[in-house]
Amino acid sequence: MAETSYIQTEAEFDEIINSDSITVVDFTATWCGPCKLVSPLIDQLNEEYSDRAQIYKLDLDNHKPIAKRFSIKSIPAVMFFKGGEALETVVGAKTYDDYRQELEKHL
């Protein structure tokens, strides 16, 4: 299974979320235990939906201004965007089906 790409810069983040396609961003950190449980689920989501959605990860330790901008206070937080608009935020470790169903809602 291919690993999901990490967003490297705030400019790249803005470009990605302003896309017309559904974008999923996993806000994560290397030290976060629950994030480590969610990471392979996001990779699986990316593998299954890469033809219909953009799916990325964002290390919050490297991007604190983005976390502040979206009021991310707890991680893991998986946000769903379309056209620059935040559609939904799922906070905490959930099941693969929870993430899949959320994505399906917005496709």
C-alpha positions in Angstrom: 0.0 0.0 0.0 1.4 3.4 -1.0 1.9 5.9 1.7 -0.1 9.1 1.5 1.8 12.3 0.6 2.5 14.9 3.2 1.8 18.6 2.4 5.1 20.5 2.6 4.2 24.2 2.7 1.3 26.4 3.6 1.1 27.6 -0.1 0.8 24.0 -1.2 -1.9 23.4 1.4 -3.9 26.4 0.2 -3.6 25.3 -3.5 -4.7 21.8 -2.6 -7.8 22.7 -0.5 -8.9 25.3 -3.1 -9.3 22.5 -5.6 -12.8 21.7 -7.0 -12.4 18.1 -6.1 -13.0 16.7 -2.6 -9.8 17.0 -0.5 -9.2 15.0 2.7 -6.4 16.2 5.0 -5.2 14.2 8.0 -3.9 16.6 10.6 -1.3 14.5 12.4 1.9 14.5 14.4 4.7 11.9 14.8 4.4 11.8 18.6 0.6 11.2 18.6 -0.4 7.6 19.4 -3.9 7.7 18.0 -2.5 9.4 14.9 -0.4 6.3 14.3 -3.6 4.2 14.3 -5.3 6.5 11.9 -2.4 6.8 9.4 -2.8 3.4 7.7 -6.6 4.0 7.4 -5.9 7.3 5.6 -3.4 5.4 3.3 -6.2 2.8 2.6 -8.7 5.6 1.9 -6.1 7.2 -0.5 -5.6 3.9 -2.3 -9.3 3.3 -2.7 -10.4 6.8 -3.6 -7.4 8.4 -5.3 -9.4 8.5 -8.6 -12.2 10.6 -7.0 -10.6 12.6 -4.2 -7.3 14.1 -3.1 -6.0 12.7 0.2 -3.0 14.1 2.1 -1.4 14.3 5.5 -0.2 17.4 7.3 2.3 17.3 10.2 1.0 19.9 12.6 4.4 20.3 14.3 5.7 21.8 11.1 2.5 23.8 10.3 1.2 25.4 13.4 -0.3 28.4 11.6 -2.5 26.1 9.6 -3.7 24.4 12.8 -4.5 27.7 14.3 -6.3 28.9 11.2 -8.7 25.9 11.4 -8.8 25.8 15.2 -7.4 22.3 15.4 -7.1 21.6 19.1 -7.1 17.8 19.2 -5.5 15.3 16.8 -5.9 13.2 14.9 -8.3 15.5 13.0 -9.4 14.6 9.5 -10.8 17.5 7.5 -12.8 17.4 4.3 -12.6 20.3 1.9 -14.1 21.4 -1.4 -13.3 24.6 -3.2 -11.5 26.0 -0.2 -14.5 25.4 2.1 -14.1 23.1 5.1 -17.1 20.7 4.9 -16.5 18.5 7.9 -13.9 17.7 10.6 -13.7 14.3 12.2 -11.7 14.4 15.4 -10.2 11.4 17.2 -9.3 7.9 16.0 -12.2 6.4 14.1 -12.8 3.3 12.0 -12.0 3.0 8.3 -15.8 2.9 7.6 -16.3 6.2 9.5 -13.8 8.0 7.2 -15.1 6.2 4.1 -18.7 7.1 4.9 -17.8 10.7 5.5 -15.9 10.9 2.2 -18.8 9.2 0.3 -21.2 11.9 1.7 -19.2 14.6 -0.1 -18.5 12.8 -3.4 
